[in-house]
Amino acid sequence: MSKTSTPGLSRRLTKAHKMSFAAVATIGAATLAATLVPAGAADAGTTVAAAPVAWTQAVEGVQAKTVQHLNAQSKLATDAAKLEAAVKAKAVAAAKAKAVAAAKAKANADAAAKAKKDRAAKAAASRSTVRKPIYANNLDGWIKESLSIMKAHKIPGTYNGLYKNIMRESSGNPRAINNWDINAQNGVPSKGLLQIIKPTFLAYHVAGTPLDQYHPVANIVASANYAAARYGSIDNVNSAY
């Protein structure tokens, strides 16, 4: 079917043509009958002259109506084509809008899923992270922190072994200093919780602790490291060492 045709148009045109041809035939018959009218009824010359004029007018009238009908049918076909094109355009626009909405919904869903996954991963990482314990700033806390460092460096010793030697050497005073023994006379007095001299402290200092002979944790760990090297463990020390 062409762009300017519509279903049934050919049938309507055929019917119009038939109507036109029938009208022409009817008019022709009427005209022919007029030519056969007896001479007494009208002037023969007038009848012969009028017949062609009537015929021409009738044919022109039918032709005009046929043209009008064809123009009307053409306009209907054009309007139908325009309407069909408009419907198709609307359907295409609706399909595009639907596709855009679906893509946007999928993007939002993907973003939400990723955000949820990221939150879950972050929470899992937070749970699995070993948090550094907080130790009290007192003798109990110093000993516990020292034991944690000693364990990491494989230095033997127990809480009781450290505690008994600290109480004997300094009574738990991290600023204690011995200014009267042989070490003091030699210019290297014993200092801190476990009364260690500076050369020994420097030799057995454990990385990660302050390089300060008075620092309670640094003093304990260095002293325990020295005792482990000489006696096997700070637990084996029961007197001055």
RAWOHU-V804303 format. One record per residue. RES is the residue in one small letter. PHI is phi in whole degrees, 0 to 359 (999 if undefined). Layout:
RES:PHI, RES:PHI
//
This chain:
m:999, s:287, k:293, t:255, s:248, t:228, p:306, g:89, l:296, s:298, r:290, r:293, l:295, t:298, k:295, a:296, h:299, k:298, m:296, s:295, f:295, a:294, a:296, v:299, a:295, t:296, i:296, g:298, a:295, a:296, t:294, l:299, a:297, a:294, t:289, l:264, v:294, p:303, a:299, g:286, a:282, a:202, d:286, a:298, g:297, t:295, t:295, v:294, a:286, a:283, a:300, p:299, v:296, a:298, w:300, t:298, q:296, a:296, v:295, e:297, g:296, v:296, q:297, a:298, k:295, t:295, v:297, q:300, h:296, l:296, n:298, a:296, q:295, s:296, k:295, l:298, a:296, t:296, d:297, a:296, a:296, k:297, l:296, e:297, a:296, a:295, v:295, k:296, a:298, k:295, a:294, v:297, a:298, a:295, a:296, k:296, a:298, k:294, a:295, v:297, a:297, a:295, a:296, k:295, a:296, k:294, a:299, n:296, a:295, d:297, a:297, a:295, a:295, k:295, a:299, k:296, k:295, d:296, r:296, a:295, a:295, k:295, a:295, a:296, a:296, s:295, r:292, s:277, t:289, v:282, r:278, k:290, p:291, i:257, y:256, a:291, n:272, n:209, l:302, d:299, g:294, w:295, i:294, k:296, e:295, s:298, l:298, s:297, i:291, m:300, k:296, a:295, h:258, k:57, i:260, p:290, g:148, t:238, y:299, n:294, g:296, l:292, y:297, k:296, n:286, i:297, m:293, r:288, e:278, s:222, s:60, g:88, n:264, p:291, r:260, a:295, i:213, n:256, n:253, w:233, d:281, i:296, n:294, a:296, q:296, n:274, g:89, v:232, p:296, s:286, k:224, g:84, l:301, l:249, q:47, i:255, i:277, k:299, p:301, t:291, f:300, l:293, a:290, y:246, h:301, v:257, a:303, g:103, t:253, p:298, l:274, d:225, q:297, y:273, h:296, p:302, v:290, a:300, n:295, i:297, v:294, a:296, s:296, a:294, n:293, y:296, a:299, a:295, a:291, r:264, y:243, g:98, s:186, i:297, d:293, n:273, v:266, n:232, s:203, a:304, y:226
//
